Amino acid sequence: MCRPGLLSALDYMREGDTLCVWKLDRLGRSTKDVLTIAEDLHARGIALRILTGTLAGNYSPKGEGKFFFTMMVAFAEPERDMLVERTRAGLDAAKAQGRTGGRPTVITEDVLTVAKARKAMGESITALAKALGVSRATLYRHIG
């Protein structure tokens, strides 16, 4: 579990606090992670509140509640895996059609030509970036 935000939140929490998560599958990446985190929270006297989904409400690891929670966690993991798989398939299909995601580039061929020419004449990257209205990082990425 290498999620710095979650780790710092768990470290910060004290007895009597409540950890709120949007949906059960956001608490951990696997059934084991979710159950481990939930048990640890309960042992430390920290409440767990799930805001949306089938298990919306407060979690208490007692009796039937624990069984139901465990079953829902087990169902949430393959659901998350399917979502990741579908997203990857969609991105791959878009890439095969020549489409890419992300922000459009601000460096056109014309801007790149001008930038290279001005750089060759000795203008600094900082001055170029300011004149062209782009960041220095963008210029370094395209000019090298």
Secondary structure, DSSP 8 states (H G I E B T S, - for coil): ---HHHHHHHHH--TT-EEEESSGGGT-SSHHHHHHHHHHHHHTT-EEEE-SSTT-EEE--SHHHHHHHHHHHHHHHHHHHHHHHHHHHHHHHHHHTT---S---S--HHHHHHHHHHHHTT--HHHHHHHHTS-HHHHHHHH-
